[in-house]
């Protein structure tokens, strides 16, 4: 099963400075066109800009993640990845053809705050490829 998705939209956390609150801000990722491939228990998600970055003189830099042991049931498939730069959860729903992405980045570990420096929730509507 292969799907191409519209640019995602969602919300991201903006952390205020000292004495300022944290707020969710609307976010639209116009240059991101995700793609999803489901093969049995495997999930492949391509995520990233599809527009060349002129300031870096080059080609677009989408990243493809391959999850060989994703959790799958009759409604959806779910996979996550964690490394020192953060964590991501991808969930694709078969019936509605919607891709959800939840991210969290650890931020500055020298701070005493347990709040992540950045978090976001993105939703992309997809169609059969």
MILUM-922588 format. One line per field, with one value per atom (N, C-alpha, C): residue in three letters; atom name; x, y, z. Coordinates in steps of 0.1 Angstrom, whole numbers. Layout:
<recs>
residu (Ala/...)
atome (CA/...)
X (X/...)
Y (Y/...)
Z (Z/...)
</recs>
This chain:
<recs>
residu (Unk/Unk/Unk/Unk/Unk/Unk/Unk/Unk/Unk/Unk/Unk/Unk/Unk/Unk/Unk/Unk/Unk/Unk/Unk/Unk/Unk/Unk/Unk/Unk/Unk/Unk/Unk/Unk/Unk/Unk/Unk/Unk/Unk/Unk/Unk/Unk/Unk/Unk/Unk/Unk/Unk/Unk/Unk/Unk/Unk/Unk/Unk/Unk/Unk/Unk/Unk/Unk/Unk/Unk/Unk/Unk/Unk/Unk/Unk/Unk/Unk/Unk/Unk/Unk/Unk/Unk/Unk/Unk/Unk/Unk/Unk/Unk/Unk/Unk/Unk/Unk/Unk/Unk/Unk/Unk/Unk/Unk/Unk/Unk/Unk/Unk/Unk/Unk/Unk/Unk/Unk/Unk/Unk/Unk/Unk/Unk/Unk/Unk/Unk/Unk/Unk/Unk/Unk/Unk/Unk/Unk/Unk/Unk/Unk/Unk/Unk/Unk/Unk/Unk/Unk/Unk/Unk/Unk/Unk/Unk/Unk/Unk/Unk/Unk/Unk/Unk/Unk/Unk/Unk/Unk/Unk/Unk/Unk/Unk/Unk/Unk/Unk/Unk/Unk/Unk/Unk/Unk/Unk/Unk/Unk/Unk/Unk/Unk/Unk/Unk/Unk/Unk/Unk/Unk/Unk/Unk/Unk/Unk/Unk/Unk/Unk/Unk/Unk/Unk/Unk/Unk/Unk/Unk/Unk/Unk/Unk/Unk/Unk/Unk/Unk/Unk/Unk/Unk/Unk/Unk/Unk/Unk/Unk/Unk/Unk/Unk/Unk/Unk/Unk/Unk/Unk/Unk/Unk/Unk/Unk/Unk/Unk/Unk/Unk/Unk/Unk/Unk/Unk/Unk/Unk/Unk/Unk/Unk/Unk/Unk/Unk/Unk/Unk/Unk/Unk/Unk/Unk/Unk/Unk/Unk/Unk/Unk/Unk/Unk/Unk/Unk/Unk/Unk/Unk/Unk/Unk/Unk/Unk/Unk/Unk/Unk/Unk/Unk/Unk/Unk/Unk/Unk/Unk/Unk/Unk/Unk/Unk/Unk/Unk/Unk/Unk/Unk/Unk/Unk/Unk/Unk/Unk/Unk/Unk/Unk/Unk/Unk/Unk/Unk/Unk/Unk/Unk/Unk/Unk/Unk/Unk/Unk/Unk/Unk/Unk/Unk/Unk/Unk/Unk/Unk/Unk/Unk/Unk/Unk/Unk/Unk/Unk/Unk/Unk/Unk/Unk/Unk/Unk/Unk/Unk/Unk/Unk/Unk/Unk/Unk/Unk/Unk/Unk/Unk/Unk/Unk/Unk/Unk/Unk/Unk/Unk/Unk/Unk/Unk/Unk/Unk/Unk/Unk/Unk/Unk/Unk/Unk/Unk/Unk/Unk/Unk/Unk/Unk/Unk/Unk/Unk/Unk/Unk/Unk/Unk/Unk/Unk/Unk/Unk/Unk/Unk/Unk/Unk/Unk/Unk/Unk/Unk/Unk/Unk/Unk/Unk/Unk/Unk/Unk/Unk/Unk/Unk/Unk/Unk/Unk/Unk/Unk/Unk/Unk/Unk/Unk/Unk/Unk/Unk/Unk/Unk/Unk/Unk/Unk/Unk/Unk/Unk/Unk/Unk/Unk/Unk/Unk/Unk/Unk/Unk/Unk/Unk)
atome (N/CA/C/N/CA/C/N/CA/C/N/CA/C/N/CA/C/N/CA/C/N/CA/C/N/CA/C/N/CA/C/N/CA/C/N/CA/C/N/CA/C/N/CA/C/N/CA/C/N/CA/C/N/CA/C/N/CA/C/N/CA/C/N/CA/C/N/CA/C/N/CA/C/N/CA/C/N/CA/C/N/CA/C/N/CA/C/N/CA/C/N/CA/C/N/CA/C/N/CA/C/N/CA/C/N/CA/C/N/CA/C/N/CA/C/N/CA/C/N/CA/C/N/CA/C/N/CA/C/N/CA/C/N/CA/C/N/CA/C/N/CA/C/N/CA/C/N/CA/C/N/CA/C/N/CA/C/N/CA/C/N/CA/C/N/CA/C/N/CA/C/N/CA/C/N/CA/C/N/CA/C/N/CA/C/N/CA/C/N/CA/C/N/CA/C/N/CA/C/N/CA/C/N/CA/C/N/CA/C/N/CA/C/N/CA/C/N/CA/C/N/CA/C/N/CA/C/N/CA/C/N/CA/C/N/CA/C/N/CA/C/N/CA/C/N/CA/C/N/CA/C/N/CA/C/N/CA/C/N/CA/C/N/CA/C/N/CA/C/N/CA/C/N/CA/C/N/CA/C/N/CA/C/N/CA/C/N/CA/C/N/CA/C/N/CA/C/N/CA/C/N/CA/C/N/CA/C/N/CA/C/N/CA/C/N/CA/C/N/CA/C/N/CA/C/N/CA/C/N/CA/C/N/CA/C/N/CA/C/N/CA/C/N/CA/C/N/CA/C/N/CA/C/N/CA/C/N/CA/C/N/CA/C/N/CA/C/N/CA/C/N/CA/C/N/CA/C/N/CA/C/N/CA/C/N/CA/C/N/CA/C/N/CA/C/N/CA/C/N/CA/C/N/CA/C/N/CA/C/N/CA/C/N/CA/C/N/CA/C/N/CA/C/N/CA/C/N/CA/C/N/CA/C/N/CA/C/N/CA/C/N/CA/C/N/CA/C/N/CA/C)
X (8/0/9/7/15/5/9/1/10/5/11/2/8/0/1/-9/-9/0/4/12/5/12/6/3/-6/-9/-10/-9/-10/-6/0/4/17/25/38/38/46/47/58/54/64/66/78/81/85/78/81/94/99/111/107/116/114/101/92/80/69/72/63/57/45/38/42/38/40/27/27/15/17/5/5/2/10/9/5/-4/-8/5/6/18/13/18/15/28/31/43/41/41/37/47/60/70/72/64/65/54/57/47/51/46/49/44/51/47/47/38/37/36/43/43/40/31/28/29/38/40/40/28/27/29/39/42/52/56/66/59/64/59/71/70/80/73/80/74/86/83/92/86/95/90/102/99/108/105/113/110/112/103/104/109/112/117/132/140/154/157/167/171/182/178/187/199/196/207/218/215/225/229/224/228/225/212/211/197/197/185/176/164/155/160/157/162/151/143/133/141/136/142/132/137/129/132/121/123/116/123/118/116/104/101/98/107/105/95/93/85/74/66/56/44/37/25/14/7/-4/-16/-28/-41/-49/-62/-71/-74/-72/-75/-63/-51/-39/-26/-15/-2/6/14/20/35/43/58/64/75/81/96/103/118/123/134/139/154/160/175/178/191/195/189/184/178/164/157/143/136/123/114/103/99/88/79/66/56/49/48/40/28/16/5/-3/-5/-13/-26/-37/-50/-55/-58/-61/-75/-85/-98/-99/-94/-94/-82/-72/-59/-53/-52/-46/-33/-23/-10/-9/-6/-4/11/17/31/32/37/39/54/60/74/77/89/94/109/114/129/133/145/149/153/158/162/175/177/190/190/198/197/204/211/217/206/195/184/177/172/165/151/146/132/131/120/117/108/105/96/105/100/108/110/120/122/112/108/99/91/78/69/59/54/45/36/24/15/11/13/10/1/-8/-18/-17/-17/-16/-27/-35/-44/-37/-39/-32/-42/-37/-44/-36/-43/-35/-26/-14/-5/-6)
Y (-12/0/12/21/34/46/56/68/80/91/104/113/123/131/146/153/168/174/186/193/192/188/186/200/200/211/206/215/211/223/219/228/225/235/233/241/237/244/255/266/277/280/277/279/294/300/314/314/326/327/327/332/332/341/336/343/343/337/336/322/321/308/301/289/281/281/281/282/273/268/260/270/269/278/270/275/269/268/257/255/248/253/247/244/232/229/227/239/239/232/231/225/210/205/190/183/172/163/149/144/131/120/109/97/85/76/64/52/41/28/18/10/-1/-14/-23/-36/-46/-52/-61/-54/-57/-51/-39/-36/-26/-13/-2/12/20/26/35/49/59/73/82/90/100/113/121/134/144/156/166/175/186/195/189/193/189/200/211/223/225/227/228/241/239/250/258/270/278/283/286/291/281/268/257/251/258/254/240/236/222/216/203/196/195/192/190/179/180/170/163/155/147/135/130/119/107/95/83/75/72/63/49/39/25/18/15/8/-6/-15/-29/-37/-32/-39/-29/-23/-14/-22/-15/-21/-19/-30/-29/-36/-30/-36/-34/-37/-35/-21/-11/3/11/8/17/9/16/11/23/19/29/25/35/33/45/43/54/53/64/64/74/70/79/79/91/92/105/109/120/133/134/146/148/137/137/124/125/114/117/107/109/97/99/89/91/81/82/72/76/67/69/59/60/52/59/53/49/36/30/36/36/40/55/64/78/83/74/78/91/91/102/98/106/104/114/109/117/116/127/128/136/130/137/137/149/150/157/154/160/161/172/174/177/172/174/188/195/209/209/220/222/214/203/194/201/212/218/226/228/235/226/231/222/219/225/223/209/203/189/191/203/205/205/198/198/211/213/226/228/217/218/205/207/195/200/190/193/182/185/175/179/170/173/163/167/158/160/149/150/141/146/138/132/119/112/105/101/94/83/73/62/67/61/65/56)
Z (0/0/0/-10/-11/-11/-4/-3/-4/-10/-10/-2/4/14/10/14/13/23/22/32/46/56/69/76/85/94/108/117/131/141/152/162/168/172/179/191/201/213/212/217/218/233/238/252/254/264/268/276/277/286/300/309/323/326/333/336/325/314/303/301/297/296/283/282/271/263/249/242/229/224/212/201/190/179/166/158/145/136/129/121/108/96/84/77/72/66/51/44/30/21/25/16/19/28/32/26/18/12/16/27/32/22/23/16/26/24/33/25/30/24/35/33/43/36/42/37/48/51/62/75/83/96/94/82/80/76/81/78/73/61/56/55/61/60/55/45/40/45/51/57/56/52/50/38/37/26/12/4/-10/-19/-13/-20/-18/-29/-27/-18/-9/0/-8/-13/-21/-13/0/8/10/10/12/-2/-13/-26/-30/-27/-31/-32/-32/-34/-21/-23/-11/-2/11/20/28/21/28/34/46/52/52/49/49/60/68/80/76/79/77/91/94/107/103/106/103/112/124/133/139/130/135/141/150/155/145/141/132/137/135/137/125/125/114/110/119/117/113/119/117/119/116/118/125/136/144/146/145/148/154/161/168/167/168/168/179/185/195/193/194/194/202/202/210/206/194/189/192/196/200/197/197/195/185/177/168/169/167/166/153/145/133/134/130/130/117/109/97/99/96/97/83/81/68/62/71/66/61/69/66/58/57/50/56/69/76/83/82/89/100/112/124/127/131/135/148/158/171/174/177/179/192/198/210/209/212/212/227/231/245/249/240/243/250/258/265/278/278/290/302/301/312/321/315/322/332/343/352/348/338/333/327/330/324/312/308/296/284/273/261/255/247/241/229/223/212/211/208/206/195/188/177/174/169/164/150/140/126/121/112/105/90/83/68/62/53/46/34/32/21/11/0/-10/-16/-22/-28/-39/-40/-51/-62)
</recs>
